[in-house]
């Protein structure tokens, strides 16, 4: 039985010497764009010739040409088929695509520099990664299965762009209890992690080419890129031992991005004096504050200072949280606690972006929080991280005191150590990598020239034994 071949091939005028060329271009295009799938059998040349009103010699010449180019494979009695592995078609660069490529290149050149992705080291002090081997995945699986059983009884449809009410309510109760953030479910917008929160805020708050946004320097590069991508003029503001230096914030800033609970990446806490000054500045100059509380759950001593959102009396603060650090990064769920005046715009931006996060993950997380599992997990992990942090500090202060000065701080999943003298931390990090140790220069988080060099050490995903061995290897590459 002959295979069906029902492509409408356009033939040139009778007598044209371009008949073979026209057939070749059209059949090859059908193969390349997938209309003729790999392995598809073509009709015999006699049938092809009869169907399209061409001579059999022309059909044979067409098949031979495609066979020679690798687009077809002859299988004897099994016939002629489209090749499983196709040759790459020559690329044609048009002027329009060349101009678009140039615009994209120029755009990304203006963005904050991206730290190169390094392969994992055996002893890796990578930042921002929590311990995932201790996460109760079996419990999560049971909660997820329970949610799926509920869906089987009441099928779901597209959901609220603001997020599932049960999750928003659970988040509001959680941050009210743990961070004294005064909010209700109506104030919460669920996002696909903190990065989408930054992107949505940039879309809503930034007027391209005219908005000035102030950010800590050093700071979190993906946050900077989100606002640059929206067309903001991003101004780097220095920090000191008390956090962001409010007197250096541009007076025309429409938004100020800060990490007050655990400055990223240095680790200091924004002092009470600076918190009051920052909120006063925002109110006086008509600016808003974006408070990134990325790992505020993990404190290791002392009473935490109130969140800026708690202190704010003028609806100027957007509080951003994430579950990537307290649960696991692949979950991709975060949230914004937004002032009432901005909530509708943020929900509309979320709907335009991707409508909503998967409701299975949302409903599972809602149960995980509301039934107390999140608090229990955080308390357990806080003890684990405290042990790792104490060991890391002890070894740095004992074996690296001549070269590194740890930055005071009592929260988070990493700590920074500033270089003493003229220590070349970039060279040390490179030599450490040769010994299978991953440490990270602070320069990657600075905009412009670094004021102080140093190294950052994450302890979320590296156990006690690996901390000891990794720092022992690091010690061997530090100059005597």
C-alpha positions as CSV (number, residue, x, y, z in Angstrom):
1,X,0.0,0.0,0.0
2,X,1.4,3.3,-1.1
3,X,1.9,6.0,1.7
4,X,-0.2,9.1,1.5
5,X,1.6,12.2,0.2
6,X,-0.8,15.1,0.0
7,X,1.4,18.1,-0.1
8,X,0.3,20.8,-2.5
9,X,3.5,21.3,-4.5
10,X,3.6,24.4,-6.7
11,X,5.0,23.6,-10.1
12,X,6.6,26.3,-12.3
13,X,5.2,27.1,-15.8
14,X,5.4,24.2,-18.3
15,X,8.7,24.1,-20.1
16,X,10.5,25.9,-17.2
17,X,14.0,24.7,-16.5
18,X,13.4,25.2,-12.8
19,X,11.0,22.2,-12.2
20,X,13.5,20.1,-10.4
21,X,14.8,23.0,-8.3
22,X,11.2,24.0,-7.3
23,X,10.3,20.4,-6.3
24,X,13.6,20.0,-4.3
25,X,13.1,23.2,-2.4
26,X,9.5,22.4,-1.4
27,X,10.1,18.8,-0.4
28,X,13.2,19.7,1.6
29,X,11.3,22.5,3.3
30,X,8.6,20.0,4.3
31,X,11.3,17.7,5.8
32,X,13.0,20.5,7.7
33,X,9.9,22.1,9.2
34,X,8.6,18.7,10.4
35,X,5.6,18.2,8.0
36,X,7.5,15.1,6.8
37,X,8.6,13.4,10.0
38,X,11.8,11.3,10.3
39,X,11.1,7.8,9.2
40,X,8.1,8.8,7.0
41,X,7.9,6.7,3.8
42,X,7.7,8.5,0.5
43,X,5.6,7.1,-2.4
44,X,7.4,5.3,-5.2
45,X,8.8,7.5,-7.9
46,X,6.3,6.2,-10.4
47,X,3.4,7.2,-8.1
48,X,5.0,10.6,-7.3
49,X,5.3,11.3,-11.0
50,X,1.7,10.4,-11.7
51,X,0.3,12.3,-8.8
52,X,2.1,15.6,-9.7
53,X,2.1,15.3,-13.4
54,X,5.8,15.2,-13.9
55,X,8.0,12.7,-15.7
56,X,9.4,9.7,-13.8
57,X,12.9,10.9,-14.7
58,X,12.2,14.1,-12.8
59,X,10.9,12.2,-9.8
60,X,13.9,9.9,-9.8
61,X,16.3,12.9,-10.1
62,X,14.5,14.6,-7.1
63,X,14.8,11.5,-4.9
64,X,18.5,11.0,-5.9
65,X,19.2,14.6,-5.0
66,X,17.6,14.4,-1.6
67,X,19.3,11.0,-1.0
68,X,22.7,12.5,-1.8
69,X,22.1,15.4,0.6
70,X,21.1,13.1,3.5
71,X,17.5,14.1,3.7
72,X,16.3,10.7,2.5
73,X,17.4,7.1,3.1
74,X,16.8,4.2,0.7
75,X,15.6,0.9,2.5
76,X,15.3,-1.4,-0.5
77,X,11.9,-3.1,-0.6
78,X,10.9,-1.0,2.4
79,X,11.0,2.0,0.2
80,X,12.5,5.5,0.6
81,X,12.1,7.2,3.9
82,X,12.9,10.5,5.6
83,X,16.3,10.3,7.4
84,X,16.3,10.0,11.2
85,X,19.2,12.3,11.5
86,X,18.8,15.3,9.2
87,X,21.6,17.6,8.0
88,X,21.4,21.2,9.2
89,X,20.0,23.6,6.7
90,X,22.2,26.6,5.8
91,X,21.4,29.6,8.0
92,X,20.4,32.8,6.3
93,X,20.8,35.9,8.3
94,X,18.5,38.7,7.2
95,X,19.1,42.3,7.9
96,X,16.1,42.5,10.3
97,X,17.3,39.6,12.4
98,X,20.8,41.0,12.4
99,X,19.5,44.3,13.8
100,X,17.4,42.5,16.4
101,X,20.5,40.5,17.5
102,X,22.5,43.7,17.8
103,X,19.8,45.3,20.0
104,X,19.6,42.3,22.2
105,X,23.4,42.2,22.6
106,X,23.5,45.9,23.5
107,X,20.6,45.4,25.9
108,X,22.3,42.6,27.9
109,X,25.6,44.4,27.9
110,X,23.9,47.1,29.9
111,X,22.6,44.7,32.4
112,X,24.3,43.8,35.7
113,X,27.2,41.4,35.1
114,X,26.3,37.8,35.7
115,X,28.7,35.7,37.7
116,X,29.8,32.7,35.6
117,X,28.2,29.5,36.5
118,X,30.9,27.3,38.0
119,X,30.7,23.5,38.1
120,X,29.9,22.1,41.6
121,X,33.0,21.6,43.8
122,X,33.3,18.7,46.2
123,X,33.6,21.1,49.0
124,X,31.2,23.8,47.8
125,X,30.4,26.9,50.0
126,X,27.8,28.0,47.5
127,X,25.4,30.8,48.5
128,X,21.6,30.6,48.5
129,X,21.2,26.8,48.6
130,X,19.5,25.2,51.7
131,X,20.0,21.6,53.0
132,X,17.6,19.5,51.1
133,X,18.5,16.0,52.4
134,X,16.6,16.9,55.7
135,X,13.4,18.1,54.0
136,X,10.4,15.8,54.8
137,X,9.7,14.8,51.2
138,X,7.6,11.8,52.3
139,X,5.3,14.2,54.2
140,X,5.1,16.6,51.3
141,X,4.2,13.6,49.1
142,X,1.3,12.6,51.4
143,X,0.0,16.2,51.5
144,X,0.2,16.4,47.7
145,X,-1.6,13.1,47.2
146,X,-4.4,14.4,49.5
147,X,-4.7,17.5,47.4
148,X,-4.9,15.4,44.2
149,X,-7.6,13.2,45.8
150,X,-9.6,16.4,46.5
151,X,-9.2,17.5,42.8
152,X,-10.5,14.2,41.7
153,X,-13.8,14.9,43.5
154,X,-13.9,18.5,42.4
155,X,-12.1,19.1,39.1
156,X,-10.1,22.4,38.9
157,X,-9.9,25.1,36.4
158,X,-7.8,28.3,35.9
159,X,-7.2,29.9,39.3
160,X,-6.9,33.3,40.8
161,X,-3.8,35.2,39.6
162,X,-3.3,36.6,43.1
163,X,-2.9,33.0,44.4
164,X,-4.9,30.4,46.1
165,X,-6.8,31.9,49.0
166,X,-5.8,29.1,51.4
167,X,-2.1,29.7,50.6
168,X,-2.4,33.5,50.9
169,X,-4.1,33.1,54.3
170,X,-1.4,30.6,55.5
171,X,1.3,33.0,54.4
172,X,-0.3,36.0,56.1
173,X,-0.6,34.0,59.3
174,X,3.0,32.7,59.1
175,X,4.7,36.1,58.5
176,X,2.4,37.8,61.1
177,X,3.6,35.2,63.7
178,X,7.3,34.9,62.7
179,X,8.2,38.3,61.4
180,X,5.5,40.6,62.9
181,X,4.3,41.6,59.4
182,X,0.8,42.9,59.8
183,X,-1.2,41.6,56.8
184,X,-4.2,39.6,55.7
185,X,-4.7,37.2,52.8
186,X,-6.0,40.1,50.7
187,X,-2.5,41.8,51.0
188,X,-0.6,38.8,49.7
189,X,0.2,38.1,46.0
190,X,1.7,34.7,45.4
191,X,4.6,34.6,42.9
192,X,6.9,32.1,41.2
193,X,9.7,32.8,43.7
194,X,11.3,36.1,44.7
195,X,12.6,36.7,41.2
196,X,9.2,37.0,39.7
197,X,8.2,39.3,42.6
198,X,11.0,41.6,41.6
199,X,10.0,41.4,38.0
200,X,6.4,42.2,38.8
201,X,7.4,45.1,41.0
202,X,9.6,46.5,38.3
203,X,6.8,46.3,35.7
204,X,4.4,48.2,38.0
205,X,6.7,50.8,39.5
206,X,9.1,51.7,36.7
207,X,8.4,54.2,34.0
208,X,11.1,53.2,31.4
209,X,14.0,55.7,30.9
210,X,12.7,58.0,33.6
211,X,12.5,56.1,36.8
212,X,15.5,56.0,39.3
213,X,15.8,53.0,41.5
214,X,18.3,52.8,44.4
215,X,20.0,49.5,45.4
216,X,22.5,48.4,47.9
217,X,26.1,48.1,46.7
218,X,27.1,45.3,47.0
219,X,23.8,43.7,46.4
220,X,21.8,40.9,44.7
221,X,22.5,40.9,40.9
222,X,19.2,39.3,39.8
223,X,17.3,42.0,41.6
224,X,19.3,44.7,39.8
225,X,18.7,42.9,36.4
226,X,15.0,42.9,36.9
227,X,14.8,46.7,37.3
228,X,17.3,47.3,34.5
229,X,15.3,45.1,32.2
230,X,12.2,47.3,33.0
231,X,14.1,50.4,31.8
232,X,15.0,51.8,35.2
233,X,18.1,54.0,35.9
234,X,19.6,51.9,38.7
235,X,21.9,53.8,41.2
236,X,24.2,51.8,43.4
237,X,24.2,53.1,47.1
238,X,27.0,52.1,49.4
239,X,26.5,50.2,52.7
240,X,28.4,50.3,55.9
241,X,28.2,48.5,59.3
242,X,24.7,49.8,59.8
243,X,23.4,48.9,56.3
244,X,22.4,51.2,53.4
245,X,23.7,54.7,53.7
246,X,20.5,56.7,53.4
247,X,22.2,60.0,52.8
248,X,23.6,58.6,49.5
249,X,20.1,57.7,48.1
250,X,19.2,59.9,45.1
251,X,16.4,62.3,46.0
252,X,14.6,61.4,42.8
253,X,14.5,57.7,43.6
254,X,11.1,56.2,43.1
255,X,12.0,52.9,44.7
256,X,14.7,51.7,47.2
257,X,15.6,48.0,47.3
258,X,17.1,46.7,50.6
259,X,17.8,43.5,52.5
260,X,17.5,44.8,56.0
261,X,17.4,41.5,58.0
262,X,20.6,40.1,56.5
263,X,22.3,42.4,53.9
264,X,23.2,40.5,50.8
265,X,26.0,39.5,50.6
266,X,27.8,41.1,53.5
267,X,25.4,40.0,56.2
268,X,25.0,43.0,58.5
269,X,21.6,44.0,59.9
270,X,20.0,47.4,59.0
271,X,20.2,49.3,62.3
272,X,17.1,50.7,64.0
273,X,18.4,54.2,63.3
274,X,18.8,53.6,59.6
275,X,15.4,51.9,59.4
276,X,13.7,55.0,60.7
277,X,15.8,57.2,58.4
278,X,15.0,55.1,55.4
279,X,11.2,55.2,56.0
280,X,11.4,59.0,56.6
281,X,13.2,59.4,53.4
282,X,10.7,57.4,51.4
283,X,7.8,59.4,52.9
284,X,9.4,62.7,52.3
285,X,10.4,62.0,48.7
286,X,7.4,60.0,47.5
287,X,9.4,56.7,47.2
288,X,8.6,53.2,48.0
289,X,10.8,50.6,49.7
290,X,11.2,47.0,48.5
291,X,12.1,44.8,51.5
292,X,13.7,41.5,50.4
293,X,13.5,39.2,53.4
294,X,15.1,36.3,51.6
295,X,16.4,34.2,54.6
296,X,15.0,36.0,57.6
297,X,13.7,32.8,59.2
298,X,17.1,31.7,60.2
299,X,18.4,33.9,63.1
300,X,21.0,32.6,65.6
301,X,20.8,35.0,68.5
302,X,19.3,38.2,69.7
303,X,15.8,39.6,69.2
304,X,15.2,40.4,65.5
305,X,14.5,44.0,64.6
306,X,11.0,44.7,63.3
307,X,10.5,44.4,59.6
308,X,10.3,47.6,57.7
309,X,6.8,46.7,56.7
310,X,5.9,46.5,60.4
311,X,7.3,50.0,61.1
312,X,5.8,51.6,58.0
313,X,2.8,53.8,58.8
314,X,2.4,55.2,55.3
315,X,1.9,52.2,53.0
316,X,5.2,52.6,51.3
317,X,6.8,49.2,51.8
318,X,6.5,46.1,49.7
319,X,7.6,43.0,51.6
320,X,9.0,40.2,49.5
321,X,9.5,36.6,50.8
322,X,10.4,33.3,49.3
323,X,10.2,29.6,50.2
324,X,13.4,28.7,48.3
325,X,15.6,29.0,51.4
326,X,13.4,27.4,54.0
327,X,12.1,24.6,51.8
328,X,13.8,23.9,48.5
329,X,14.6,26.1,45.4
330,X,12.8,24.0,42.8
331,X,9.4,24.8,44.5
332,X,9.5,28.2,42.9
333,X,7.0,29.9,45.2
334,X,7.3,33.3,46.9
335,X,5.1,36.2,47.7
336,X,4.7,40.0,48.0
337,X,2.9,41.7,50.9
338,X,1.8,44.8,49.0
339,X,0.1,48.1,50.1
340,X,-3.6,48.1,49.1
341,X,-3.1,50.9,46.5
342,X,-0.7,48.6,44.4
343,X,-2.4,45.2,44.7
344,X,-4.7,45.4,41.7
345,X,-1.8,46.5,39.4
346,X,0.4,43.6,40.7
347,X,-2.3,41.0,40.2
348,X,-2.9,42.3,36.6
349,X,0.8,42.1,35.9
350,X,0.9,38.6,37.3
351,X,-2.0,37.5,35.1
352,X,-0.3,39.0,32.1
353,X,3.0,37.2,32.9
354,X,1.9,33.6,33.5
355,X,-1.6,33.8,35.1
356,X,-0.8,31.8,38.3
357,X,1.5,29.3,39.8
358,X,0.6,25.6,39.7
359,X,-2.3,25.1,42.1
360,X,-1.0,21.6,43.2
361,X,2.1,23.2,44.6
362,X,0.1,26.1,46.1
363,X,-2.4,23.9,47.9
364,X,0.2,21.5,49.1
365,X,2.3,24.4,50.6
366,X,-0.9,25.8,52.2
367,X,-1.4,22.6,54.0
368,X,2.3,22.3,54.9
369,X,2.2,25.8,56.5
370,X,-1.3,25.7,58.2
371,X,-0.7,22.3,59.8
372,X,2.5,23.6,61.5
373,X,5.0,21.6,59.4
374,X,6.9,24.7,58.1
375,X,7.5,26.0,61.6
376,X,8.8,22.6,62.8
377,X,11.0,22.3,59.8
378,X,12.5,25.8,60.2
379,X,13.2,25.2,63.9
380,X,15.0,22.0,63.1
381,X,17.0,23.5,60.3
382,X,17.9,26.6,62.4
383,X,19.7,24.4,64.9
384,X,21.5,22.6,62.0
385,X,22.6,25.8,60.4
386,X,23.7,27.3,63.7
387,X,26.1,24.5,64.2
388,X,27.6,24.9,60.8
389,X,27.8,28.6,61.2
390,X,29.6,28.4,64.5
391,X,32.1,25.9,63.1
392,X,32.8,28.1,60.0
393,X,33.3,31.2,62.2
394,X,35.5,29.3,64.6
395,X,37.8,28.0,61.8
396,X,38.0,31.4,60.0
397,X,38.9,33.2,63.3
398,X,41.4,30.6,64.2
399,X,43.1,29.7,61.0
400,X,42.5,32.7,58.7
401,X,42.7,35.7,61.1
402,X,45.7,37.1,59.3
403,X,43.9,37.2,55.9
404,X,40.1,37.4,56.5
405,X,37.8,39.4,58.9
406,X,34.3,37.9,59.2
407,X,31.5,40.4,59.0
408,X,29.3,40.5,62.1
409,X,25.8,39.1,61.6
410,X,23.4,36.6,63.2
411,X,21.2,35.4,60.4
412,X,20.9,33.7,57.1
413,X,22.6,30.8,55.3
414,X,26.0,32.4,54.5
415,X,28.5,34.8,55.9
416,X,31.1,37.1,54.4
417,X,34.7,37.7,55.3
418,X,36.5,40.9,54.2
419,X,40.1,40.6,53.1
420,X,42.9,42.1,55.2
421,X,45.6,44.1,53.4
422,X,46.1,43.3,49.7
423,X,45.0,39.7,49.7
424,X,44.1,38.6,46.1
425,X,40.9,36.8,46.8
426,X,40.2,36.2,43.1
427,X,43.4,34.2,42.7
428,X,42.8,32.4,46.0
429,X,39.3,31.4,44.8
430,X,40.7,30.1,41.5
431,X,43.4,28.1,43.3
432,X,40.8,26.7,45.7
433,X,38.7,25.5,42.8
434,X,41.8,23.5,41.6
435,X,41.6,21.8,45.0
436,X,37.8,21.1,44.6
437,X,36.8,23.9,47.0
438,X,34.2,26.4,46.0
439,X,34.4,29.9,47.6
440,X,33.0,33.1,46.1
441,X,34.6,36.5,45.8
442,X,32.5,39.4,46.9
443,X,33.5,41.4,43.8
444,X,30.8,39.5,41.8
445,X,28.1,41.3,43.8
446,X,29.5,44.9,43.5
447,X,28.6,47.4,40.9
448,X,31.6,49.4,39.8
449,X,34.8,49.3,41.7
450,X,34.7,47.2,44.9
451,X,35.3,49.2,48.1
452,X,36.5,46.1,50.0
453,X,37.3,42.6,48.6
454,X,36.6,39.4,50.4
455,X,35.0,36.0,50.2
456,X,31.5,34.7,50.8
457,X,30.9,31.3,52.4
458,X,27.5,29.5,52.1
459,X,26.8,26.8,54.7
460,X,23.3,25.8,53.8
461,X,24.2,22.8,51.7
462,X,27.6,21.7,53.1
463,X,27.8,19.5,56.2
464,X,30.2,19.9,59.2
465,X,32.7,17.4,57.9
466,X,32.9,19.0,54.5
467,X,33.3,22.5,56.1
468,X,36.3,21.2,58.0
469,X,37.9,19.5,55.0
470,X,37.1,22.4,52.6
471,X,38.6,25.0,54.9
472,X,41.7,22.9,55.4
473,X,42.2,22.7,51.7
474,X,41.5,26.5,51.4
475,X,44.2,27.2,54.0
476,X,46.8,25.4,51.9
477,X,46.2,27.9,49.0
478,X,46.4,31.1,51.1
479,X,49.8,32.8,50.9
480,X,52.1,32.1,53.9
